[in-house]
Amino acid sequence: MNTVFTFGFKLAELLNQNDAVGLGLLSLAIKDAGKDSQQMGYQDFKDVFQNQLKARLKRANVSNIDQVTDALLKHLNETQSLFTMSVR
């Protein structure tokens, strides 16, 4: 499971945009956090969603930032067991 694609596609769905937009915004947020997407764990994604992604969404003039990030955090929690297995 490639977690960046999983969350990038979910972000695109939440924003009603194509997959490239979701992947791009998430990738930039990860870069803003100074993280390596291949080494990120649960807490890293949670931090990126709550901080850097919110800032990126604000710059992109997204109006429902809190709903989008809350939905991503919910998706992160729902897929936590699969996420944990794929990181190992």
C-alpha positions as CSV (number, residue, x, y, z in Angstrom):
1,M,0.0,0.0,0.0
2,N,1.5,3.3,-1.0
3,T,0.3,5.7,1.7
4,V,0.9,8.9,-0.3
5,F,-1.3,7.6,-3.1
6,T,-3.9,6.4,-0.7
7,F,-4.2,9.7,1.1
8,G,-3.6,11.8,-2.0
9,F,-6.5,10.1,-3.8
10,K,-8.7,10.6,-0.7
11,L,-7.7,14.3,-0.6
12,A,-8.7,14.7,-4.3
13,E,-12.0,13.0,-3.6
14,L,-12.7,15.4,-0.7
15,L,-11.8,18.4,-2.8
16,N,-13.8,17.2,-5.8
17,Q,-10.6,17.5,-7.9
18,N,-8.6,15.1,-10.0
19,D,-6.1,12.7,-8.4
20,A,-3.1,14.9,-9.5
21,V,-4.3,17.8,-7.4
22,G,-4.7,15.7,-4.3
23,L,-1.3,14.0,-4.8
24,G,0.4,17.4,-5.5
25,L,-1.0,19.1,-2.5
26,L,-0.1,16.2,-0.2
27,S,3.4,15.9,-1.6
28,L,4.0,19.6,-1.1
29,A,2.7,19.4,2.4
30,I,5.1,16.5,3.1
31,K,7.9,18.5,1.6
32,D,7.0,21.5,3.8
33,A,7.3,19.3,6.8
34,G,10.7,18.1,5.8
35,K,9.6,14.5,5.8
36,D,10.5,11.6,3.5
37,S,7.3,10.0,2.4
38,Q,8.8,6.6,2.3
39,Q,9.8,6.8,6.0
40,M,6.6,8.4,7.3
41,G,4.6,6.7,10.1
42,Y,1.1,7.3,11.5
43,Q,2.1,10.2,13.7
44,D,4.0,11.9,10.8
45,F,0.9,11.8,8.6
46,K,-1.2,13.1,11.4
47,D,1.1,16.0,11.9
48,V,1.3,16.8,8.2
49,F,-2.6,16.7,7.9
50,Q,-3.0,19.0,11.0
51,N,-0.3,21.5,10.1
52,Q,1.3,21.7,6.7
53,L,-1.6,20.5,4.7
54,K,-3.9,23.0,6.4
55,A,-1.5,25.7,5.4
56,R,-1.4,24.5,1.8
57,L,-5.2,24.3,1.6
58,K,-5.5,27.8,3.0
59,R,-3.1,29.1,0.3
60,A,-5.2,27.2,-2.3
61,N,-8.3,29.1,-1.1
62,V,-10.1,26.0,0.0
63,S,-13.2,27.0,2.0
64,N,-13.8,23.8,4.1
65,I,-10.3,23.1,5.4
66,D,-11.3,21.7,8.7
67,Q,-13.8,19.3,7.2
68,V,-11.2,18.1,4.7
69,T,-8.5,17.6,7.3
70,D,-10.9,16.0,9.7
71,A,-12.0,13.5,7.0
72,L,-8.4,12.7,6.2
73,L,-7.6,12.1,9.9
74,K,-10.7,9.9,10.1
75,H,-9.5,7.9,7.1
76,L,-6.0,7.7,8.7
77,N,-7.6,6.2,11.8
78,E,-9.8,3.8,9.8
79,T,-6.8,2.5,7.9
80,Q,-4.4,2.5,10.8
81,S,-3.9,-1.3,10.9
82,L,-3.3,-1.6,7.2
83,F,-1.1,1.5,7.3
84,T,1.0,0.0,10.2
85,M,1.5,-3.3,8.4
86,S,2.6,-1.6,5.1
87,V,5.2,0.6,6.9
88,R,7.0,-2.4,8.4
